[in-house]
Amino acid sequence: MSCSTILKQKGYKMTPQRRLIVEYIHDNQSHLTADELISFLETRAPGINKSTVYRTLDLLEESGCVVKSEIDGHFIYHHAEEGHHHHLVCRVCGKTQDCNENLFSSVKDVLANRYGFQADFKHIMITGLCSACRKKSR
C-alpha cells in the first residue's frame, strides 16, 4: 500500500509538500538524510520549511511508511517496503553495504532460548572496516 493511501486512510491531507516528499522517497529507493531530501525539495518547492520536512518524516515513520535509522549521529530514512535489512558501515570511508535480515537469526534464537528475550532485529548498523580499507591498512 502506498504512503499516500496510508496517510489518507489515517485522515491526513496530502498537501503539496507531503506529496513531493512521498514521491521522492518512493522514486529514490535508497537511504536518505533529511538534508538530502531538503536539498531536492528546495529545487522543486523553493522556500519549503525544514520543519515541514522533519514533521512529515516523523509522520511517515509513525505511519509505518519509512524506517528511520541512525549512523554516526545522523538519521537516515528508507521506504518501509524495502523490508528489514541491516547495514555494514565502514568507519574509514563511510561505504555502506546492505546485508540480509537472516544474518542475526541464530543470535535471535539464542536470546530467546537462553534468556527468554524476544529481540527486535529490524534495522541494525554495524560499523567496521570494508574490504578495501582493510587492504589499505595492511
C-alpha positions as CSV (number, residue, x, y, z in Angstrom):
1,M,0.0,0.0,0.0
2,S,1.4,3.4,-0.9
3,C,2.3,6.1,1.7
4,S,-0.3,8.4,0.2
5,T,-3.1,5.8,0.7
6,I,-1.9,5.1,4.3
7,L,-1.9,8.8,5.2
8,K,-5.3,9.4,3.6
9,Q,-6.7,6.3,5.5
10,K,-5.4,7.8,8.7
11,G,-7.2,11.1,8.0
12,Y,-4.2,13.2,6.9
13,K,-4.3,15.5,3.9
14,M,-1.9,15.1,1.1
15,T,-0.5,18.6,1.0
16,P,1.7,19.5,-2.0
17,Q,4.7,19.3,0.3
18,R,3.8,15.9,1.6
19,R,3.1,14.7,-1.9
20,L,6.6,15.8,-3.0
21,I,8.3,14.2,0.0
22,V,6.4,10.9,-0.5
23,E,7.1,10.9,-4.3
24,Y,10.8,11.5,-3.7
25,I,11.1,8.7,-1.1
26,H,9.2,6.3,-3.4
27,D,11.3,7.2,-6.5
28,N,14.7,7.4,-4.8
29,Q,14.7,3.8,-3.4
30,S,17.8,4.4,-1.3
31,H,18.6,5.7,2.1
32,L,18.3,9.4,2.5
33,T,19.1,12.0,5.1
34,A,16.7,14.8,5.8
35,D,19.3,17.3,4.4
36,E,19.4,15.4,1.1
37,L,15.6,15.5,1.0
38,I,15.6,19.2,1.8
39,S,18.1,19.9,-0.9
40,F,16.0,18.2,-3.5
41,L,12.8,19.9,-2.3
42,E,14.4,23.3,-2.5
43,T,14.8,22.8,-6.2
44,R,11.1,21.7,-6.6
45,A,9.4,23.9,-4.0
46,P,11.6,26.9,-3.1
47,G,11.0,28.2,0.4
48,I,9.8,24.9,1.8
49,N,10.2,25.0,5.6
50,K,12.7,22.5,7.0
51,S,10.3,21.8,10.0
52,T,7.7,20.7,7.5
53,V,10.1,18.1,6.1
54,Y,11.0,16.9,9.6
55,R,7.4,16.7,10.7
56,T,6.4,14.8,7.6
57,L,9.3,12.3,8.0
58,D,8.1,11.8,11.6
59,L,4.6,11.3,10.4
60,L,5.7,8.8,7.7
61,E,7.7,6.9,10.3
62,E,4.8,6.8,12.8
63,S,2.6,5.6,10.0
64,G,4.9,2.8,9.1
65,C,5.8,4.2,5.7
66,V,9.5,4.8,6.3
67,V,12.1,3.4,8.6
68,K,14.4,5.7,10.5
69,S,17.9,4.7,11.5
70,E,21.0,6.4,12.9
71,I,24.5,6.3,11.5
72,D,27.2,8.3,13.2
73,G,24.8,10.7,14.8
74,H,22.8,11.3,11.6
75,F,19.4,9.9,10.9
76,I,18.7,8.2,7.6
77,Y,15.3,7.2,6.2
78,H,14.3,4.5,3.7
79,H,11.0,3.3,2.4
80,A,9.5,0.6,4.6
81,E,8.7,-1.5,1.5
82,E,12.4,-2.2,1.1
83,G,11.9,-4.6,4.0
84,H,14.0,-5.2,7.0
85,H,17.7,-5.3,6.4
86,H,21.0,-4.5,8.1
87,H,24.0,-2.3,7.2
88,L,27.7,-2.8,7.3
89,V,29.2,0.7,7.5
90,C,32.9,1.3,7.0
91,R,34.2,3.6,9.7
92,V,37.0,4.9,7.5
93,C,35.5,5.6,4.0
94,G,31.8,5.5,5.0
95,K,30.8,2.9,2.5
96,T,27.5,1.3,3.4
97,Q,26.6,-2.3,2.3
98,D,23.3,-3.9,2.9
99,C,23.2,-7.4,4.4
100,N,20.5,-10.0,4.7
101,E,18.0,-9.9,7.6
102,N,18.7,-13.6,8.3
103,L,22.2,-12.6,9.5
104,F,21.1,-12.4,13.1
105,S,18.6,-15.3,13.2
106,S,20.9,-17.6,15.3
107,V,21.6,-14.7,17.8
108,K,17.8,-14.1,18.0
109,D,17.3,-17.8,18.7
110,V,20.0,-17.9,21.4
111,L,18.5,-14.8,23.1
112,A,15.0,-16.3,23.0
113,N,16.1,-19.8,24.2
114,R,18.7,-18.8,26.8
115,Y,17.2,-15.6,28.1
116,G,13.6,-15.6,27.1
117,F,14.2,-12.4,25.3
118,Q,12.5,-11.5,22.1
119,A,15.0,-9.4,20.1
120,D,13.9,-6.8,17.6
121,F,16.4,-7.0,14.7
122,K,14.7,-4.9,12.2
123,H,17.4,-2.5,11.1
124,I,20.9,-2.7,12.6
125,M,24.0,-0.7,11.7
126,I,27.3,-2.5,12.2
127,T,30.5,-0.4,11.9
128,G,33.9,-1.8,11.0
129,L,36.3,-1.8,8.0
130,C,35.2,-2.6,4.4
131,S,37.4,-4.9,2.4
132,A,39.1,-2.0,0.5
133,C,40.0,-0.2,3.7
134,R,41.3,-3.4,5.3
135,K,43.6,-3.9,2.3
136,K,44.9,-0.4,2.6
137,S,45.6,-0.8,6.3
138,R,47.8,-3.9,5.9
